[in-house]
Amino acid sequence: MQRRDFLRMAGLGTTAAALLPRLGRSAEADPQAKPNILFILADQWRASAFGYAGDPNVKTPQIDKLAAQSIRFANAVSVCPVCTPYRAALMTGRFPTSTGMFLNDLYLPDAELCLGEIFQGAGYATAYIGKWHLDGHGRNAFIPPGRRQGFDYWKVAECDHNYNRSHYYTGSSPERKYWDGYDSFAQTADAQQYLRGHAAAAKPFLLCLAFGTPHFPHGSAPAEYKALYPPAQLKLAPNVAADQAAAARRELEGYYGHCTALDKCVGDLLATLQQTGLDRRTIVVFTSDHGDMMGAHAIKPIQKQWPYDEAAHVPFLLRHPRAPARVVTTPINATDILPTLLGLAGVPVPKMVEGEDLSAVVTGTGDGPDRAALLMCVSPFIPDLVEFRGIRTSRHTYVRNLAGPWLLFDDQADPFQMHNLVAEPAHAALKQELDARLQAELKKIGDDFRPRQYYLDKWGYTIARHGSIAYVPGAPVQSPRRQPNVKP
């Protein structure tokens, strides 16, 4: 099915009889039978930095409460642990080597069928508040309605890390506006207003709230939240190198401050859902695009892209009004989120989507199947990092670079990934098995894992001095417009 045909079918409402085989139990003609979706996306919040996950420092009582009410995917990964590639995978359900969106500050072209468009075509009101980072026309640029990928309500900045005076645009006006005070609080208040305004609406809604924090600069966290985390009192993970300990403590003071501030935001949103009665028919998702190394494995703080858990392992909580709360070990990837939400809403999954619909895991009662969630770094811009492909299963992380097998961890026995088993003879059979699973995942998407220059040449990208796409004012827009891998 072509993109235009899918939208036409969904938007015009082809007869229920034609749709019933594809929509299954959610094929009621009444649009109110479809669940609302509140999708909360944090930036650079790693999976371990929560009270429910065992972090001895951070205070996240509201998200801990949400975790206790949710299906908690304990093995959620960021397909490519950096902002734009993750967000493109989230919006399209396709992998970075298929879309060409494997670098920050690229423009996601209109040829891609995206989350907002699909839900809009299925009768949803669509809204996006916060950080976008998919437009590629400059981080301060106005994004006109034609480039908003199906979102109607729009209070968005491409990217802004000045959290106490961050900008946004809304409607059709190119006038730059600014959030009042700390932007996460102001964005939350706006989302609460949206929820109240749609409590009795005929249409279901998809509301995406994309915070900029706890991404650095960490020092800009509200003072009262930073004060909760005196650096000298912070307990570091055992895999943090001694020469990185002081820097990690300095950054964690503000990092945790941002986290606790966002925890308040999540609590406010959940309270609004309850007050309006929306909680009875709204799916809530909380996740993050990637984490931060924070000195682990002798890697400096404020680094991502790495395949280690600190960067690649992300939180994923999904509260469903009619599904039992529990922890599942089935891995979930960024590419799986779109088809899973579509499955939960009873909306057909376009066949160009490469992720897997895990809605049956959500609505089931036990654990789901083991899977191999694909990790990749196509074109690293972090010093000392090389291209890699890897997988995470319910128990293991396995990664290879161009020279061969690189990392093998037993994530259950070694949760801080301190013992690389890749060269140990006793684990040779396991390494062979996991390598075969990795190769099978790569084959599915036609990625034969070549050096970064191959992909840069294939998509025609020019790299700036910082190792990625230039985003300074006046820089040329770079985009995978040729779409060599789009499937009909």
C-alpha positions as CSV (number, residue, x, y, z in Angstrom):
1,M,0.0,0.0,0.0
2,Q,1.4,3.4,-1.0
3,R,1.5,6.2,1.6
4,R,-1.1,8.3,-0.1
5,D,-3.5,5.3,-0.5
6,F,-3.1,4.4,3.2
7,L,-4.0,7.9,4.3
8,R,-6.9,8.0,1.8
9,M,-8.3,4.7,3.1
10,A,-8.0,5.7,6.7
11,G,-9.2,9.2,6.3
12,L,-12.3,8.4,4.1
13,G,-13.3,5.5,6.3
14,T,-13.5,2.5,3.9
15,T,-16.4,0.3,4.9
16,A,-16.2,-1.5,8.2
17,A,-16.6,-4.8,6.5
18,A,-13.4,-4.2,4.5
19,L,-11.5,-3.1,7.6
20,L,-12.8,-5.7,10.1
21,P,-10.3,-8.5,9.2
22,R,-7.4,-6.0,9.8
23,L,-8.8,-4.1,12.8
24,G,-9.8,-7.2,14.8
25,R,-11.5,-6.6,18.2
26,S,-11.1,-2.8,18.0
27,A,-13.0,-2.4,14.8
28,E,-16.0,-0.6,16.3
29,A,-17.4,2.2,14.1
30,D,-17.6,4.4,17.2
31,P,-14.3,6.4,17.3
32,Q,-14.7,6.8,21.1
33,A,-14.0,3.1,21.4
34,K,-10.4,3.8,20.4
35,P,-8.1,4.6,23.3
36,N,-6.5,8.0,23.8
37,I,-2.7,8.0,23.9
38,L,-0.5,10.2,26.0
39,F,3.1,9.6,24.9
40,I,5.8,11.2,27.2
41,L,9.3,11.3,25.8
42,A,12.3,12.4,27.9
43,D,15.7,13.2,26.4
44,Q,18.8,11.4,27.5
45,W,17.2,9.6,30.5
46,R,18.9,6.2,31.0
47,A,16.9,3.2,32.2
48,S,18.8,2.8,35.5
49,A,18.1,6.4,36.8
50,F,14.8,5.7,38.6
51,G,13.9,4.6,42.1
52,Y,12.0,1.6,40.7
53,A,15.1,0.6,38.8
54,G,17.3,0.6,41.9
55,D,19.2,3.9,41.6
56,P,20.2,4.7,45.2
57,N,20.3,8.5,44.5
58,V,17.5,9.7,42.3
59,K,14.0,10.6,43.7
60,T,11.3,9.7,41.2
61,P,8.2,8.8,43.3
62,Q,5.6,9.7,40.6
63,I,7.3,7.6,37.9
64,D,7.8,4.8,40.4
65,K,4.1,4.9,41.0
66,L,3.5,4.8,37.2
67,A,5.9,1.9,36.9
68,A,3.9,-0.1,39.4
69,Q,0.7,0.5,37.4
70,S,2.3,-0.3,34.0
71,I,3.7,-3.0,31.8
72,R,7.3,-2.3,32.3
73,F,9.5,-3.5,29.5
74,A,12.8,-4.3,31.3
75,N,14.8,-4.6,28.0
76,A,13.9,-1.5,26.0
77,V,16.6,-0.2,23.8
78,S,17.2,2.9,21.7
79,V,17.9,1.6,18.2
80,C,20.6,4.2,17.6
81,P,21.4,6.1,20.9
82,V,21.2,9.7,19.7
83,C,18.3,12.1,19.3
84,T,17.4,12.4,15.6
85,P,17.9,8.7,14.6
86,Y,15.8,7.6,17.5
87,R,13.0,10.1,16.8
88,A,12.9,9.1,13.1
89,A,12.6,5.4,14.1
90,L,9.8,6.3,16.5
91,M,7.9,8.2,13.9
92,T,8.3,5.8,11.0
93,G,8.8,2.4,12.7
94,R,11.8,1.9,10.4
95,F,15.5,1.5,11.0
96,P,18.1,4.3,10.5
97,T,19.8,2.4,7.6
98,S,16.4,2.1,5.8
99,T,15.4,5.7,6.2
100,G,18.8,7.3,6.0
101,M,18.1,9.0,9.3
102,F,21.2,8.0,11.2
103,L,22.7,11.4,12.1
104,N,21.5,14.3,14.2
105,D,19.9,17.3,12.4
106,L,18.8,15.6,9.3
107,Y,15.4,16.4,7.7
108,L,12.9,13.6,7.8
109,P,11.3,13.9,4.4
110,D,7.6,14.0,3.7
111,A,7.9,10.8,1.7
112,E,8.0,8.9,5.0
113,L,4.7,7.9,6.5
114,C,4.7,8.9,10.2
115,L,3.0,8.3,13.5
116,G,0.9,11.5,13.5
117,E,-0.3,11.0,9.9
118,I,-1.4,7.5,10.5
119,F,-3.3,8.3,13.7
120,Q,-4.7,11.4,12.1
121,G,-6.0,9.3,9.2
122,A,-7.6,6.9,11.7
123,G,-9.7,9.6,13.1
124,Y,-7.5,10.9,16.0
125,A,-6.8,14.4,17.0
126,T,-3.0,14.8,17.0
127,A,-0.9,17.0,19.2
128,Y,2.8,17.6,19.7
129,I,4.4,19.7,22.4
130,G,8.2,20.2,23.0
131,K,11.3,19.1,21.2
132,W,11.0,17.8,17.6
133,H,14.6,17.5,16.1
134,L,13.5,16.0,12.8
135,D,13.2,19.1,10.6
136,G,16.8,19.7,9.7
137,H,16.3,23.4,8.7
138,G,18.1,24.8,11.7
139,R,17.5,24.3,15.4
140,N,15.8,27.7,15.7
141,A,13.8,27.6,12.5
142,F,10.1,27.8,12.1
143,I,8.5,24.5,11.0
144,P,5.5,25.2,8.8
145,P,2.4,23.1,8.9
146,G,3.3,21.2,5.8
147,R,6.4,19.8,7.5
148,R,4.7,18.7,10.7
149,Q,4.1,15.0,9.7
150,G,0.5,14.9,10.7
151,F,0.3,16.8,13.9
152,D,-2.4,19.4,14.2
153,Y,-1.9,21.0,17.6
154,W,1.7,22.2,17.6
155,K,3.8,24.0,20.2
156,V,7.3,22.9,19.2
157,A,10.9,23.9,18.8
158,E,13.3,21.9,16.6
159,C,15.9,21.9,19.4
160,D,16.6,24.2,22.3
161,H,18.7,23.4,25.3
162,N,18.2,26.7,27.1
163,Y,15.6,25.2,29.4
164,N,14.9,28.4,31.3
165,R,14.1,30.4,28.2
166,S,13.4,27.9,25.4
167,H,11.5,28.9,22.3
168,Y,8.6,27.4,20.4
169,Y,6.3,28.1,17.5
170,T,2.6,27.5,17.2
171,G,-0.1,27.7,14.6
172,S,0.9,29.1,11.2
173,S,2.8,32.0,12.6
174,P,6.6,32.3,12.2
175,E,6.7,34.4,15.4
176,R,9.1,32.9,17.9
177,K,7.5,32.5,21.3
178,Y,9.1,31.5,24.6
179,W,8.0,29.1,27.4
180,D,7.4,30.8,30.7
181,G,10.2,29.8,33.1
182,Y,11.6,26.3,33.2
183,D,10.2,24.8,30.0
184,S,9.3,21.3,31.2
185,F,6.9,22.9,33.8
186,A,5.4,25.2,31.2
187,Q,5.0,22.4,28.6
188,T,3.4,20.2,31.2
189,A,0.9,22.9,32.0
190,D,0.1,23.3,28.3
191,A,-0.4,19.5,28.0
192,Q,-2.7,19.5,31.0
193,Q,-4.8,22.2,29.3
194,Y,-5.0,20.1,26.2
195,L,-6.1,17.1,28.2
196,R,-8.8,19.1,29.9
197,G,-10.0,20.4,26.6
198,H,-10.3,17.0,25.1
199,A,-11.9,15.2,28.1
200,A,-15.3,15.2,26.5
201,A,-14.3,15.4,22.9
202,A,-15.8,13.0,20.3
203,K,-12.4,12.2,18.8
204,P,-9.8,10.2,20.5
205,F,-6.4,11.9,20.8
206,L,-2.7,11.2,20.4
207,L,-0.7,13.7,22.5
208,C,3.0,13.6,22.3
209,L,4.9,15.5,25.0
210,A,8.7,15.6,24.2
211,F,10.7,17.1,27.0
212,G,14.3,18.4,26.4
213,T,15.6,17.3,29.8
214,P,17.5,15.6,31.5
215,H,19.7,16.3,28.5
216,F,22.6,18.6,29.3
217,P,23.3,21.4,30.3
218,H,22.6,19.8,33.7
219,G,23.5,22.9,35.7
220,S,20.3,24.6,34.4
221,A,18.0,22.3,36.5
222,P,15.9,24.2,39.0
223,A,18.0,25.1,42.1
224,E,15.6,23.4,44.6
225,Y,15.9,20.1,42.7
226,K,19.7,20.3,42.3
227,A,19.9,20.9,46.1
228,L,18.5,17.4,46.6
229,Y,21.7,15.9,45.2
230,P,24.9,17.2,46.9
231,P,27.7,15.7,44.6
232,A,29.8,14.4,47.5
233,Q,26.9,12.3,48.8
234,L,26.1,10.6,45.5
235,K,26.8,6.9,45.2
236,L,28.3,6.0,41.8
237,A,27.8,2.7,40.0
238,P,30.7,0.2,40.2
239,N,31.5,0.6,36.5
240,V,32.3,4.3,36.8
241,A,36.0,4.8,36.4
242,A,37.9,6.5,39.2
243,D,39.3,9.2,36.9
244,Q,35.7,10.0,35.9
245,A,34.1,10.0,39.3
246,A,34.5,13.7,40.1
247,A,33.1,14.8,36.7
248,A,30.3,12.3,37.0
249,R,29.2,13.6,40.4
250,R,29.2,17.2,39.1
251,E,27.0,16.3,36.2
252,L,24.7,14.0,38.2
253,E,23.8,16.8,40.5
254,G,22.0,18.6,37.8
255,Y,21.1,15.5,35.8
256,Y,19.2,14.1,38.8
257,G,17.7,17.5,39.4
258,H,16.2,17.5,35.9
259,C,15.0,14.0,36.5
260,T,13.1,14.9,39.7
261,A,11.7,18.0,38.1
262,L,10.3,15.8,35.3
263,D,9.0,13.4,37.8
264,K,6.8,16.2,39.1
265,C,5.6,16.8,35.6
266,V,4.6,13.2,35.1
267,G,2.8,13.3,38.4
268,D,0.9,16.4,37.3
269,L,-0.1,14.8,34.0
270,L,-1.3,11.6,35.7
271,A,-3.3,13.7,38.2
272,T,-5.0,15.5,35.3
273,L,-5.9,12.3,33.7
274,Q,-7.5,11.1,36.9
275,Q,-9.4,14.3,37.6
276,T,-10.9,14.4,34.1
277,G,-11.7,10.7,34.0
278,L,-9.4,10.3,31.0
279,D,-7.4,7.7,32.9
280,R,-10.1,5.1,32.2
281,R,-9.6,5.3,28.4
282,T,-6.1,6.6,27.9
283,I,-2.9,4.6,27.3
284,V,0.1,6.3,28.9
285,V,3.6,5.7,27.6
286,F,6.8,7.0,29.3
287,T,10.2,6.5,27.6
288,S,13.4,8.2,26.5
289,D,15.4,8.5,23.3
290,H,18.7,7.4,24.8
291,G,20.8,7.6,27.9
292,D,24.2,9.0,29.0
293,M,27.4,7.3,29.9
294,M,28.1,9.4,33.0
295,G,31.7,8.1,33.4
296,A,30.9,4.4,33.1
297,H,33.4,2.2,31.3
298,A,36.0,5.0,31.6
299,I,33.9,7.0,29.1
300,K,33.4,10.7,29.9
301,P,30.0,12.0,31.1
302,I,27.7,13.6,28.5
303,Q,28.3,10.9,25.8
304,K,25.8,8.8,24.0
305,Q,25.9,6.5,20.9
306,W,27.7,3.8,22.8
307,P,26.1,0.3,22.9
308,Y,26.5,0.0,26.7
309,D,23.4,0.1,28.9
310,E,24.1,3.6,30.1
311,A,23.5,5.0,26.6
312,A,21.4,2.3,24.8
313,H,19.1,0.9,27.5
314,V,16.0,3.2,28.0
315,P,12.9,3.1,30.2
316,F,9.7,2.0,28.7
317,L,6.5,2.1,30.7
318,L,3.1,1.5,29.2
319,R,0.0,1.9,31.3
320,H,-3.1,0.4,29.7
321,P,-6.5,0.8,31.3
322,R,-7.3,-2.9,30.8
323,A,-4.0,-4.6,30.9
324,P,-2.3,-6.0,34.1
325,A,0.7,-4.3,35.4
326,R,3.8,-6.4,35.4
327,V,7.4,-6.6,34.3
328,V,8.2,-8.3,31.0
329,T,11.6,-9.3,29.7
330,T,10.6,-9.2,26.0
331,P,12.9,-6.6,24.3
332,I,11.3,-3.7,22.7
333,N,13.0,-1.3,20.3
334,A,12.2,2.2,19.0
335,T,10.9,0.8,15.8
336,D,8.4,-1.4,17.6
337,I,6.6,1.5,19.3
338,L,4.6,2.7,16.3
339,P,3.2,-0.7,15.3
340,T,2.5,-1.6,18.9
341,L,0.5,1.6,19.5
342,L,-1.3,1.0,16.2
343,G,-2.1,-2.5,17.3
344,L,-3.5,-1.3,20.7
345,A,-5.6,1.3,18.8
346,G,-6.9,-1.2,16.3
347,V,-5.3,0.7,13.4
348,P,-3.7,-1.2,10.4
349,V,0.0,-1.3,10.4
350,P,1.5,-0.1,7.1
351,K,3.6,-2.8,5.5
352,M,6.6,-0.5,5.1
353,V,6.9,-0.5,8.9
354,E,9.9,-2.7,10.0
355,G,9.2,-2.9,13.7
356,E,7.0,-5.5,15.3
357,D,3.6,-5.1,16.8
358,L,3.9,-6.1,20.5
359,S,0.4,-5.2,21.5
360,A,-0.3,-8.9,22.3
361,V,2.5,-8.7,24.9
362,V,0.9,-5.6,26.4
363,T,-2.6,-7.1,26.6
364,G,-1.5,-10.5,27.7
365,T,-1.0,-11.7,31.2
366,G,2.5,-13.1,31.3
367,D,5.9,-12.5,29.7
368,G,6.2,-12.3,26.0
369,P,8.6,-14.0,23.6
370,D,12.3,-13.5,23.6
371,R,13.4,-11.3,20.7
372,A,16.6,-9.8,19.3
373,A,16.3,-6.0,19.4
374,L,18.7,-4.4,17.0
375,L,21.3,-1.8,18.1
376,M,23.4,0.3,15.6
377,C,25.8,3.1,15.2
378,V,26.1,3.9,11.5
379,S,28.3,7.1,11.6
380,P,29.8,7.8,15.0
381,F,30.7,11.3,16.0
382,I,31.9,10.4,19.5
383,P,35.7,10.2,19.8
384,D,37.0,6.6,20.1
385,L,33.7,5.1,19.1
386,V,33.5,3.0,15.9
387,E,30.6,1.7,13.8
388,F,28.8,-1.2,15.4
389,R,25.8,-3.4,15.1
390,G,24.4,-5.4,18.0
391,I,21.4,-7.0,19.6
392,R,19.8,-7.2,23.0
393,T,17.9,-10.3,24.0
394,S,16.0,-10.9,27.3
395,R,19.4,-11.9,28.8
396,H,22.3,-10.9,26.7
397,T,23.9,-7.9,24.9
398,Y,26.1,-8.8,21.9
399,V,27.8,-6.3,19.7
400,R,30.3,-6.5,16.8
401,N,32.3,-3.8,15.0
402,L,33.9,-3.9,11.6
403,A,36.8,-5.9,13.1
404,G,34.6,-8.6,14.4
405,P,32.9,-9.6,17.7
406,W,33.4,-6.8,20.3
407,L,31.1,-7.1,23.3
408,L,29.2,-9.9,25.0
409,F,27.5,-9.4,28.3
410,D,25.2,-11.5,30.5
411,D,22.9,-8.7,31.6
412,Q,21.3,-10.7,34.3
413,A,24.4,-12.0,36.0
414,D,26.4,-8.8,35.2
415,P,24.0,-5.8,35.2
416,F,26.8,-3.2,35.1
417,Q,28.4,-5.0,32.1
418,M,31.8,-5.2,33.7
419,H,32.8,-8.6,32.3
420,N,33.1,-8.9,28.6
421,L,32.7,-12.5,27.7
422,V,33.4,-12.2,24.0
423,A,36.9,-13.8,24.0
424,E,36.2,-16.5,26.6
425,P,36.3,-20.0,25.1
426,A,33.5,-21.1,27.5
427,H,31.1,-18.7,25.8
428,A,32.1,-19.5,22.2
429,A,28.9,-21.3,21.4
430,L,26.8,-18.5,22.9
431,K,28.7,-15.9,20.8
432,Q,28.1,-17.9,17.7
433,E,24.4,-18.2,18.4
434,L,24.0,-14.5,19.1
435,D,26.0,-13.6,16.0
436,A,23.7,-15.7,13.9
437,R,20.7,-13.9,15.5
438,L,22.3,-10.5,14.8
439,Q,23.0,-11.5,11.1
440,A,19.3,-12.6,10.8
441,E,18.1,-9.2,12.1
442,L,20.4,-7.3,9.7
443,K,19.2,-9.4,6.8
444,K,15.6,-8.5,7.5
445,I,16.3,-4.9,6.8
446,G,19.0,-5.3,4.1
447,D,21.9,-3.9,6.1
448,D,25.1,-5.6,5.3
449,F,27.1,-3.4,7.8
450,R,29.6,-1.5,5.9
451,P,32.0,1.4,7.0
452,R,30.4,4.7,7.7
453,Q,31.6,6.3,4.5
454,Y,29.6,3.9,2.5
455,Y,26.4,5.3,4.1
456,L,27.5,8.9,3.9
457,D,28.2,8.5,0.2
458,K,25.0,6.5,-0.4
459,W,22.8,9.3,1.1
460,G,25.1,12.1,-0.1
461,Y,25.8,13.7,3.3
462,T,28.5,16.2,4.1
463,I,29.8,16.1,7.6
464,A,30.8,19.1,9.7
465,R,33.8,19.4,12.0
466,H,31.9,18.1,15.0
467,G,31.4,14.8,13.1
468,S,27.7,15.1,12.2
469,I,25.3,17.3,10.2
470,A,25.9,21.1,10.5
471,Y,23.1,22.9,12.2
472,V,24.5,26.5,12.4
473,P,22.3,29.2,10.9
474,G,22.6,29.1,7.1
475,A,23.8,25.5,6.9
476,P,22.4,23.6,4.0
477,V,19.5,21.2,4.7
478,Q,20.5,17.6,4.3
479,S,17.9,14.9,3.9
480,P,17.5,11.4,2.5
481,R,15.2,12.7,-0.2
482,R,16.2,10.0,-2.7
483,Q,14.6,7.3,-0.5
484,P,16.4,4.3,-1.9
485,N,15.0,1.9,0.6
486,V,11.3,2.9,0.8
487,K,9.1,-0.1,0.3
488,P,5.9,0.1,-1.7
